[in-house]
Amino acid sequence: MSHADTVIIGAGPYGLSLAVHLAAKNINHRIFGHPMQFWSKIAAAGGERYLKSFCFGTDISTPWRGFSFADYSRPRGLETFEPCSIKDFADYGLWFQQRQVDWVETVDVVRVERRNEDFAVTLENGESVSASRVVIATGLAGFANIPAEVAPLAPELVQHTSTIGRFADFRGHDIAVIGAGQSALEATALLHEVGARAQLIIRKPSISWMRRVSSNRNPWQRIRSPISELGTGPKAWALTKFPGAMHLVPAPLRTHFVNTHLPPEGAWWLRARVEHQVPLHCGTKLTSARSVGGRAVLRLRNTQDRTEFDLAADRVIVGTGYDVDVDRLSFLDRGLRSEGCANREGSEVECHLRELGAWSVFHWPGVSDELRAAVSFRRGHRLYVENRIAATCIQDIKEMMISSPVIVLPGAGGGAPDLAPFRAGFPEATQFSILAYPGWRVYVGNRVFAADIDR
């Protein structure tokens, strides 16, 4: 069995970025997966599909210059501000991989399990690899959220927006789309444009639309509403420039901020493609669904007058986000999954960067409340990877030859923390190693301390 210090599972934007940073540090690693598979499939479904992020917010982080989205797009005459084409982004990722991470192994991982102090990684071709650390960078694939109300429907009658293979296949069919965010609105527009009879069901009383932002603005506009990788406005700018500051906010305020900042809304370029084009059922809640004669019948309720009615459709398309749950990572040994974390009720995602055993297994899309506002794909790989992943203990444990079982990562204040509160319960001879990167929580072996520390 061969050995790698770090194994990366997934060759999307995050996995590629981490691999190039590890290579720059001369850290032995292997990366498995099919480059940009998730985004390439979405782009291949057809139609005009765009990310909500600004083009400069989709850069894949690398230590080297000349590999930004603009560096790829500008010579090809592609958009460099907005909207950012999903096809262009997928092609950019492949271009990046071919030039920066040409050692990707296009094979899937079928099992990860604990083996003594390491992890045993089994590939679909039968090869086994031993690894000190495993980074799971599989993105959102496999985490599509299907509402419980449509669970009684036959599997062939309900589908998530992310799994649509070809929009053209729905031509001439009655389609009910559920959701108020970008994916549901975009799917509605694309279905209408290929000749499907789409109807949109939205629980909110109206659709929220983003406004178009000009790239040429006067100084006052730039001060009042700065543009950043996370979007526009002071809040987005602050998260970009001071990501660690979120740790200092009291938990109730932090949770409120996460739940209200960047709500479900549609991009400005979709508005004319949806409004006055398809029937909109705003202020309408889905209460149940059943299969009748090979079709789906949805029971809907008006949220204002409480009246109910049925809507029949050939297919139900849901754009209801993602439900990040470690239990869905079927290649993870059940024991490892039980050591990980599951979603809290009412929260899209719960935890991130949690230690599993002697060394870390990082579960990429799952993030804690204080990070969730800053990590979703459309809010910028560069911010996330550079400030949250690229300079982590994965690199420095190897680089600094740290062999002690205790690692302390300072909180937002940075600097050298007082270790006294964290020595309790450990043998007197235990060695503590300090990695001074701002904005991180404290990890001691396989224990996670909930409180951040300052200097």
SETINU-520366 format. One record per residue (C-alpha): residue number from 0; chain; x, y, z. Coordinates in pm, 1 decimal. Layout:
<recs>
[NUM A [X Y Z]],
...
</recs>
This chain:
<recs>
[0 A [0.0 0.0 0.0]],
[1 A [143.5 337.3 -102.3]],
[2 A [143.1 629.7 141.3]],
[3 A [62.0 1000.7 95.5]],
[4 A [80.0 1264.7 362.2]],
[5 A [-249.3 1410.3 237.4]],
[6 A [-520.3 1270.9 11.0]],
[7 A [-765.9 1511.3 -151.6]],
[8 A [-1100.4 1366.7 -258.9]],
[9 A [-1255.9 1585.2 -526.2]],
[10 A [-1111.1 1780.1 -819.4]],
[11 A [-1343.4 2076.9 -827.4]],
[12 A [-1236.2 2435.9 -752.4]],
[13 A [-1156.4 2371.6 -386.3]],
[14 A [-968.3 2047.1 -438.9]],
[15 A [-763.0 2192.8 -723.8]],
[16 A [-677.4 2501.1 -523.7]],
[17 A [-566.4 2303.6 -220.4]],
[18 A [-354.5 2073.0 -436.5]],
[19 A [-161.7 2359.4 -595.9]],
[20 A [-98.2 2517.0 -254.8]],
[21 A [27.3 2187.7 -112.0]],
[22 A [252.3 2140.6 -413.6]],
[23 A [396.5 2488.5 -361.6]],
[24 A [488.7 2379.4 -7.6]],
[25 A [642.8 2052.3 -135.7]],
[26 A [392.4 1850.8 66.0]],
[27 A [341.1 1495.8 -53.6]],
[28 A [-21.2 1445.5 -161.4]],
[29 A [-252.0 1279.6 -413.1]],
[30 A [-575.3 1417.2 -552.7]],
[31 A [-855.1 1197.3 -686.9]],
[32 A [-1162.1 1292.5 -888.8]],
[33 A [-1286.5 1420.0 -1222.1]],
[34 A [-1190.7 1785.5 -1273.7]],
[35 A [-1483.0 2030.5 -1258.3]],
[36 A [-1733.4 1746.3 -1304.2]],
[37 A [-2016.5 1908.4 -1105.0]],
[38 A [-2000.9 2242.0 -1286.0]],
[39 A [-1941.7 2088.0 -1628.1]],
[40 A [-2260.7 1882.9 -1593.6]],
[41 A [-2460.4 2190.9 -1494.9]],
[42 A [-2323.8 2382.2 -1793.1]],
[43 A [-2397.7 2091.9 -2029.1]],
[44 A [-2768.6 2096.8 -1939.4]],
[45 A [-2804.5 2382.0 -2186.5]],
[46 A [-2927.6 2737.8 -2195.6]],
[47 A [-2785.0 3059.5 -2060.3]],
[48 A [-2670.4 2969.5 -1708.7]],
[49 A [-2475.1 3208.0 -1491.7]],
[50 A [-2325.2 3230.9 -1145.0]],
[51 A [-2451.1 3509.2 -917.9]],
[52 A [-2096.4 3604.2 -824.9]],
[53 A [-1888.4 3866.8 -997.0]],
[54 A [-1633.6 3714.8 -1231.4]],
[55 A [-1341.6 3827.7 -1013.8]],
[56 A [-1504.8 3650.0 -717.9]],
[57 A [-1469.2 3309.1 -885.0]],
[58 A [-1090.3 3296.4 -905.0]],
[59 A [-939.8 2963.8 -800.5]],
[60 A [-671.7 3037.3 -545.1]],
[61 A [-310.8 2970.2 -642.9]],
[62 A [27.8 3101.1 -522.1]],
[63 A [117.4 3188.4 -880.8]],
[64 A [15.1 3487.1 -1088.8]],
[65 A [-159.2 3461.8 -1423.4]],
[66 A [-430.1 3207.3 -1338.6]],
[67 A [-732.0 3416.3 -1239.4]],
[68 A [-1068.6 3395.6 -1412.4]],
[69 A [-987.3 3725.8 -1585.7]],
[70 A [-652.7 3588.9 -1706.3]],
[71 A [-844.4 3308.9 -1875.3]],
[72 A [-1139.1 3513.4 -2000.9]],
[73 A [-983.6 3836.9 -2125.4]],
[74 A [-778.6 3687.2 -2415.3]],
[75 A [-1085.9 3491.5 -2524.7]],
[76 A [-1315.2 3793.1 -2529.6]],
[77 A [-1529.5 3658.9 -2243.8]],
[78 A [-1708.5 3854.8 -1971.1]],
[79 A [-1483.1 3964.5 -1684.1]],
[80 A [-1734.2 4149.0 -1459.6]],
[81 A [-2084.8 3998.0 -1471.4]],
[82 A [-2274.8 3785.3 -1549.2]],
[83 A [-2033.2 3498.0 -1506.0]],
[84 A [-2120.9 3209.3 -1736.0]],
[85 A [-2118.6 2867.7 -1569.5]],
[86 A [-1978.2 2719.7 -1890.6]],
[87 A [-1696.5 2973.9 -1891.2]],
[88 A [-1626.4 2897.0 -1526.8]],
[89 A [-1619.2 2520.1 -1586.4]],
[90 A [-1385.5 2569.1 -1883.3]],
[91 A [-1167.2 2799.7 -1673.6]],
[92 A [-1141.4 2531.1 -1406.1]],
[93 A [-1030.1 2273.3 -1662.5]],
[94 A [-776.9 2520.5 -1804.1]],
[95 A [-650.2 2583.6 -1450.8]],
[96 A [-622.5 2211.0 -1379.4]],
[97 A [-430.9 2135.1 -1698.3]],
[98 A [-173.6 2405.2 -1622.1]],
[99 A [-154.3 2395.8 -1243.0]],
[100 A [-265.5 2050.2 -1123.0]],
[101 A [-190.7 1810.1 -1406.2]],
[102 A [-130.9 1527.5 -1156.8]],
[103 A [-502.9 1481.0 -1080.1]],
[104 A [-592.4 1111.5 -1090.6]],
[105 A [-932.0 1066.3 -1257.1]],
[106 A [-1051.3 783.1 -1037.5]],
[107 A [-1321.8 782.8 -771.2]],
[108 A [-1273.1 700.5 -404.6]],
[109 A [-1505.3 424.4 -283.8]],
[110 A [-1404.5 396.5 82.7]],
[111 A [-1221.7 586.7 357.1]],
[112 A [-1167.3 418.4 692.8]],
[113 A [-946.1 446.5 998.7]],
[114 A [-641.5 221.7 1006.5]],
[115 A [-429.6 266.7 1318.6]],
[116 A [-299.1 625.1 1316.8]],
[117 A [-370.4 680.5 946.8]],
[118 A [-658.6 656.0 702.6]],
[119 A [-698.1 382.6 441.7]],
[120 A [-834.9 513.2 111.8]],
[121 A [-968.3 261.6 -139.9]],
[122 A [-1007.7 360.7 -506.7]],
[123 A [-1257.8 223.0 -755.2]],
[124 A [-974.2 53.2 -945.0]],
[125 A [-890.5 -150.1 -634.4]],
[126 A [-579.9 41.8 -529.2]],
[127 A [-541.3 126.3 -160.8]],
[128 A [-360.5 434.3 -31.8]],
[129 A [-254.9 513.4 323.5]],
[130 A [-285.4 878.8 425.0]],
[131 A [-212.5 1082.0 737.3]],
[132 A [-485.6 1328.2 642.8]],
[133 A [-781.8 1315.8 408.7]],
[134 A [-944.9 1628.6 271.0]],
[135 A [-1297.9 1582.6 141.8]],
[136 A [-1350.1 1846.8 -125.8]],
[137 A [-1648.0 1697.0 -304.0]],
[138 A [-1846.5 2019.8 -298.0]],
[139 A [-2223.8 2010.0 -316.0]],
[140 A [-2256.9 1696.1 -526.7]],
[141 A [-2480.5 1446.7 -350.4]],
[142 A [-2630.3 1700.7 -107.2]],
[143 A [-2932.8 1814.6 -309.4]],
[144 A [-3220.4 1893.3 -74.6]],
[145 A [-3553.0 1729.8 -168.1]],
[146 A [-3838.3 1865.5 49.1]],
[147 A [-4021.5 1607.7 258.4]],
[148 A [-4353.3 1717.4 104.0]],
[149 A [-4257.3 1565.2 -233.6]],
[150 A [-4104.8 1247.8 -89.4]],
[151 A [-4422.1 1041.7 -158.5]],
[152 A [-4386.2 1104.0 -532.7]],
[153 A [-4241.2 836.9 -759.6]],
[154 A [-3865.9 904.5 -806.6]],
[155 A [-3908.5 971.7 -1177.7]],
[156 A [-4151.4 1255.8 -1105.9]],
[157 A [-3928.3 1476.8 -891.3]],
[158 A [-3583.1 1616.2 -960.0]],
[159 A [-3344.0 1873.0 -814.3]],
[160 A [-3226.2 2156.7 -1037.8]],
[161 A [-2862.7 2045.6 -1002.1]],
[162 A [-2933.1 1700.7 -1147.8]],
[163 A [-3105.2 1809.6 -1469.7]],
[164 A [-2921.3 1654.8 -1763.6]],
[165 A [-3091.0 1843.4 -2048.8]],
[166 A [-3356.3 2110.6 -2021.7]],
[167 A [-3463.5 2035.0 -2379.0]],
[168 A [-3597.5 1696.6 -2261.3]],
[169 A [-3887.1 1879.8 -2089.7]],
[170 A [-4018.5 2044.2 -2406.1]],
[171 A [-4397.4 2021.1 -2423.8]],
[172 A [-4437.7 1904.2 -2062.9]],
[173 A [-4611.9 2062.5 -1764.7]],
[174 A [-4346.8 2139.7 -1505.6]],
[175 A [-4396.0 2267.2 -1150.6]],
[176 A [-4087.8 2443.1 -1013.8]],
[177 A [-4053.6 2497.8 -637.8]],
[178 A [-3823.7 2760.0 -485.8]],
[179 A [-3751.0 3131.7 -466.7]],
[180 A [-3373.2 3139.5 -515.3]],
[181 A [-3147.6 3162.6 -816.5]],
[182 A [-3156.7 2795.4 -913.3]],
[183 A [-3537.1 2774.1 -913.4]],
[184 A [-3577.6 3101.8 -1102.0]],
[185 A [-3313.7 3006.7 -1355.5]],
[186 A [-3466.7 2662.6 -1408.8]],
[187 A [-3807.4 2824.4 -1466.0]],
[188 A [-3663.1 3057.2 -1728.9]],
[189 A [-3474.1 2781.3 -1907.5]],
[190 A [-3774.8 2547.3 -1908.3]],
[191 A [-3992.6 2819.0 -2058.6]],
[192 A [-3729.8 2894.3 -2322.2]],
[193 A [-3710.0 2531.6 -2441.4]],
[194 A [-4087.6 2507.5 -2477.6]],
[195 A [-4194.3 2353.7 -2146.8]],
[196 A [-4506.8 2479.7 -1968.4]],
[197 A [-4344.5 2584.1 -1642.1]],
[198 A [-4514.6 2723.0 -1331.4]],
[199 A [-4325.8 2859.5 -1031.7]],
[200 A [-4436.9 2798.6 -671.7]],
[201 A [-4295.4 3041.9 -414.2]],
[202 A [-4375.6 3049.4 -44.4]],
[203 A [-4273.8 3416.0 -10.4]],
[204 A [-4526.7 3684.3 -108.9]],
[205 A [-4298.1 3808.3 -387.3]],
[206 A [-3968.5 3741.3 -563.9]],
[207 A [-3660.3 3927.5 -446.5]],
[208 A [-3440.6 4049.9 -729.5]],
[209 A [-3081.6 4170.6 -719.2]],
[210 A [-3015.1 4506.4 -879.3]],
[211 A [-2760.6 4549.1 -1152.9]],
[212 A [-2433.9 4705.3 -1043.9]],
[213 A [-2232.2 4917.9 -1282.9]],
[214 A [-1859.2 4861.4 -1302.1]],
[215 A [-1815.6 5236.4 -1361.3]],
[216 A [-1930.1 5420.4 -1048.4]],
[217 A [-1851.0 5753.3 -892.3]],
[218 A [-1646.6 5777.9 -567.3]],
[219 A [-1956.6 5824.2 -348.7]],
[220 A [-2119.2 5509.7 -487.4]],
[221 A [-1800.9 5314.3 -425.7]],
[222 A [-1787.6 5428.7 -63.9]],
[223 A [-2157.1 5376.7 2.3]],
[224 A [-2176.7 5032.8 -157.2]],
[225 A [-1831.3 4883.2 -219.9]],
[226 A [-1793.0 4585.2 -449.1]],
[227 A [-1617.8 4277.0 -312.9]],
[228 A [-1588.5 3903.9 -378.2]],
[229 A [-1897.8 3850.8 -161.7]],
[230 A [-2113.9 4101.2 -346.1]],
[231 A [-2196.2 4465.3 -285.4]],
[232 A [-2248.0 4669.1 28.9]],
[233 A [-2063.0 4733.0 356.7]],
[234 A [-2147.9 4393.0 506.8]],
[235 A [-2006.2 4198.1 213.5]],
[236 A [-1700.4 4422.6 206.3]],
[237 A [-1639.0 4375.0 579.1]],
[238 A [-1665.3 3995.7 550.7]],
[239 A [-1414.0 4002.8 266.9]],
[240 A [-1161.2 4227.2 435.9]],
[241 A [-1201.9 4106.7 796.0]],
[242 A [-1326.2 3744.9 781.4]],
[243 A [-1201.7 3663.9 1131.0]],
[244 A [-1406.2 3942.6 1287.0]],
[245 A [-1720.6 3729.9 1265.1]],
[246 A [-1579.5 3517.6 1549.7]],
[247 A [-1600.0 3816.4 1784.3]],
[248 A [-1973.1 3867.3 1730.7]],
[249 A [-2201.7 3718.7 2002.7]],
[250 A [-2364.7 3394.8 1888.5]],
[251 A [-2726.4 3526.2 1870.2]],
[252 A [-2625.2 3822.6 1654.5]],
[253 A [-2401.3 3603.7 1443.2]],
[254 A [-2682.9 3358.9 1374.6]],
[255 A [-2923.1 3640.0 1289.9]],
[256 A [-2671.3 3788.3 1048.7]],
[257 A [-2616.2 3456.5 873.6]],
[258 A [-2990.1 3394.9 839.9]],
[259 A [-3066.9 3739.8 698.3]],
[260 A [-2760.8 3825.5 490.2]],
[261 A [-2779.0 3725.4 124.1]],
[262 A [-3130.5 3572.8 129.2]],
[263 A [-3277.6 3373.1 -162.6]],
[264 A [-3306.9 3607.3 -456.5]],
[265 A [-3277.3 3613.7 -832.7]],
[266 A [-3009.8 3779.9 -1042.3]],
[267 A [-3104.3 4087.8 -1240.7]],
[268 A [-3054.9 3912.9 -1576.1]],
[269 A [-3329.0 3660.6 -1495.6]],
[270 A [-3606.0 3906.6 -1418.8]],
[271 A [-3715.5 3973.1 -1776.1]],
[272 A [-3696.7 3599.8 -1848.9]],
[273 A [-3935.5 3508.2 -1564.9]],
[274 A [-4178.3 3792.1 -1488.8]],
[275 A [-4475.8 3802.4 -1731.3]],
[276 A [-4336.9 3489.4 -1898.7]],
[277 A [-4461.2 3206.6 -1674.6]],
[278 A [-4740.2 3167.9 -1415.2]],
[279 A [-4613.7 3262.8 -1067.4]],
[280 A [-4780.1 3128.3 -753.3]],
[281 A [-4637.8 3366.3 -491.0]],
[282 A [-4740.9 3333.1 -128.6]],
[283 A [-4813.5 2964.8 -190.5]],
[284 A [-4702.5 2677.4 29.5]],
[285 A [-4667.1 2316.1 -78.6]],
[286 A [-4841.0 2098.8 179.7]],
[287 A [-4834.9 1753.9 19.1]],
[288 A [-4787.9 1563.7 -306.4]],
[289 A [-4911.9 1240.1 -455.1]],
[290 A [-4874.3 1041.4 -776.1]],
[291 A [-5187.3 1002.9 -989.7]],
[292 A [-5183.1 830.3 -1326.6]],
[293 A [-4813.4 885.0 -1382.6]],
[294 A [-4832.0 1254.2 -1295.2]],
[295 A [-4760.8 1454.8 -983.2]],
[296 A [-5047.9 1628.3 -803.9]],
[297 A [-4937.7 1899.2 -562.0]],
[298 A [-5158.5 2023.7 -282.4]],
[299 A [-5097.7 2397.0 -241.7]],
[300 A [-5214.8 2649.8 16.8]],
[301 A [-5240.7 3025.4 -18.8]],
[302 A [-5054.9 3169.9 279.8]],
[303 A [-5288.2 3470.8 305.9]],
[304 A [-5644.3 3339.7 282.0]],
[305 A [-5550.4 2974.9 362.8]],
[306 A [-5742.8 2840.5 62.8]],
[307 A [-5611.4 2518.4 -88.5]],
[308 A [-5599.1 2388.2 -444.9]],
[309 A [-5435.5 2113.5 -653.1]],
[310 A [-5179.7 2158.5 -928.8]],
[311 A [-5098.4 1869.3 -1163.8]],
[312 A [-4766.3 1841.5 -1344.1]],
[313 A [-4568.4 1591.5 -1549.7]],
[314 A [-4258.7 1664.2 -1341.9]],
[315 A [-4169.2 1854.3 -1026.3]],
[316 A [-3838.3 2043.3 -1023.1]],
[317 A [-3714.2 2163.6 -684.6]],
[318 A [-3462.5 2443.0 -639.7]],
[319 A [-3450.9 2416.9 -262.7]],
[320 A [-3081.2 2430.0 -193.1]],
[321 A [-2857.8 2170.4 -35.5]],
[322 A [-2868.3 1968.1 283.9]],
[323 A [-2510.5 1901.1 391.4]],
[324 A [-2502.6 1581.6 594.1]],
[325 A [-2193.8 1369.6 656.9]],
[326 A [-2410.4 1057.5 647.6]],
[327 A [-2456.5 1113.0 275.5]],
[328 A [-2084.3 1059.1 219.1]],
[329 A [-2128.7 689.2 155.8]],
[330 A [-1758.5 630.4 92.9]],
[331 A [-1681.3 731.4 452.6]],
[332 A [-1668.1 444.6 697.2]],
[333 A [-1968.2 451.1 929.1]],
[334 A [-1740.7 499.3 1228.5]],
[335 A [-1587.6 810.6 1075.6]],
[336 A [-1929.6 945.2 985.5]],
[337 A [-2045.6 904.5 1343.7]],
[338 A [-1741.3 1104.6 1459.7]],
[339 A [-1831.3 1382.6 1219.7]],
[340 A [-2126.0 1616.6 1234.2]],
[341 A [-2482.7 1626.2 1108.3]],
[342 A [-2709.2 1915.9 1037.8]],
[343 A [-2880.5 2108.0 1312.9]],
[344 A [-3253.3 2141.0 1271.0]],
[345 A [-3329.7 2451.7 1068.3]],
[346 A [-2970.8 2508.5 959.7]],
[347 A [-2841.6 2454.9 607.6]],
[348 A [-2504.9 2333.6 731.0]],
[349 A [-2354.1 2280.4 1067.7]],
[350 A [-1987.3 2222.9 1109.4]],
[351 A [-1656.1 2253.8 936.8]],
[352 A [-1294.9 2166.0 998.6]],
[353 A [-1380.6 1931.9 1282.9]],
[354 A [-1117.4 1688.6 1395.8]],
[355 A [-1187.1 1320.0 1339.7]],
[356 A [-943.7 1111.5 1539.8]],
[357 A [-566.0 1153.7 1532.8]],
[358 A [-558.4 1374.6 1225.2]],
[359 A [-806.8 1585.4 1040.1]],
[360 A [-1071.7 1488.6 791.1]],
[361 A [-1203.9 1813.7 647.9]],
[362 A [-1559.0 1812.3 519.3]],
[363 A [-1561.3 2097.4 270.4]],
[364 A [-1915.2 2228.9 222.1]],
[365 A [-2021.5 2189.5 585.4]],
[366 A [-1951.6 2509.0 772.2]],
[367 A [-2032.7 2657.4 1109.1]],
[368 A [-2265.6 2953.4 1144.8]],
[369 A [-1983.2 3202.9 1183.5]],
[370 A [-1830.3 3092.5 851.3]],
[371 A [-2139.9 3004.2 651.5]],
[372 A [-2196.3 3358.5 524.5]],
[373 A [-1852.8 3364.2 369.0]],
[374 A [-1803.8 3025.6 217.8]],
[375 A [-2067.9 2931.1 -30.2]],
[376 A [-1933.4 2877.3 -381.6]],
[377 A [-2067.6 3192.5 -536.0]],
[378 A [-1911.2 3411.3 -267.5]],
[379 A [-1558.5 3351.8 -381.2]],
[380 A [-1303.9 3068.9 -377.2]],
[381 A [-1016.5 3308.8 -324.3]],
[382 A [-1138.0 3438.2 13.2]],
[383 A [-1227.3 3091.5 140.0]],
[384 A [-922.1 2902.0 24.8]],
[385 A [-659.7 3162.9 107.7]],
[386 A [-801.7 3264.7 446.4]],
[387 A [-956.2 2937.4 558.0]],
[388 A [-783.7 2643.1 392.1]],
[389 A [-461.0 2711.1 203.7]],
[390 A [-268.7 2820.0 513.9]],
[391 A [-399.1 2551.5 748.9]],
[392 A [-230.7 2294.8 964.2]],
[393 A [-235.7 2049.9 672.5]],
[394 A [56.5 2237.7 521.2]],
[395 A [237.9 2342.1 833.2]],
[396 A [218.1 2014.6 1025.8]],
[397 A [420.7 1861.3 745.4]],
[398 A [640.9 2163.4 680.5]],
[399 A [726.7 2221.9 1048.4]],
[400 A [763.0 1846.9 1122.0]],
[401 A [520.0 1870.1 1412.4]],
[402 A [467.8 1532.9 1574.8]],
[403 A [303.2 1633.5 1901.1]],
[404 A [-66.8 1547.2 1941.3]],
[405 A [-183.0 1895.9 2036.0]],
[406 A [-223.8 2184.4 1793.9]],
[407 A [-346.6 2529.1 1895.5]],
[408 A [-473.4 2766.0 1628.9]],
[409 A [-535.2 3117.9 1764.9]],
[410 A [-862.0 3299.3 1721.7]],
[411 A [-927.0 3629.5 1551.5]],
[412 A [-670.9 3814.2 1762.6]],
[413 A [-381.9 3603.7 1632.8]],
[414 A [-54.4 3590.5 1822.8]],
[415 A [53.5 3341.4 2088.7]],
[416 A [-234.4 3238.1 2316.7]],
[417 A [-227.3 3150.6 2683.0]],
[418 A [-219.1 2770.7 2678.0]],
[419 A [-306.5 2722.9 3044.2]],
[420 A [-685.4 2685.2 2988.5]],
[421 A [-622.1 2412.7 2731.4]],
[422 A [-372.4 2199.9 2921.8]],
[423 A [-635.2 2064.4 3161.4]],
[424 A [-691.1 1693.2 3118.6]],
[425 A [-364.2 1629.0 2930.7]],
[426 A [-54.1 1461.4 3072.9]],
[427 A [206.1 1702.9 3206.2]],
[428 A [456.5 1595.6 2941.2]],
[429 A [218.3 1668.6 2652.3]],
[430 A [374.8 1900.3 2395.6]],
[431 A [170.9 2189.8 2256.9]],
[432 A [245.2 2334.7 1912.9]],
[433 A [116.1 2676.7 1809.4]],
[434 A [25.4 2761.9 1451.0]],
[435 A [-47.6 3132.9 1439.6]],
[436 A [-314.7 3187.2 1179.5]],
[437 A [-588.1 3440.8 1259.9]],
[438 A [-953.6 3350.5 1263.2]],
[439 A [-933.6 2984.6 1359.5]],
[440 A [-1078.3 2792.5 1648.3]],
[441 A [-876.4 2575.3 1882.0]],
[442 A [-817.7 2209.7 1793.2]],
[443 A [-651.6 1983.7 2050.0]],
[444 A [-602.1 1632.6 1920.0]],
[445 A [-949.5 1501.3 1852.0]],
[446 A [-1114.3 1761.6 2077.0]],
[447 A [-1267.5 2085.5 1956.5]],
[448 A [-1291.4 2381.9 2192.4]],
[449 A [-1602.5 2588.4 2124.8]],
[450 A [-1454.0 2915.4 2246.4]],
[451 A [-1219.9 3122.3 2034.1]],
[452 A [-903.0 3256.7 2191.8]],
[453 A [-732.3 3587.1 2139.8]],
[454 A [-370.9 3667.9 2220.2]],
</recs>
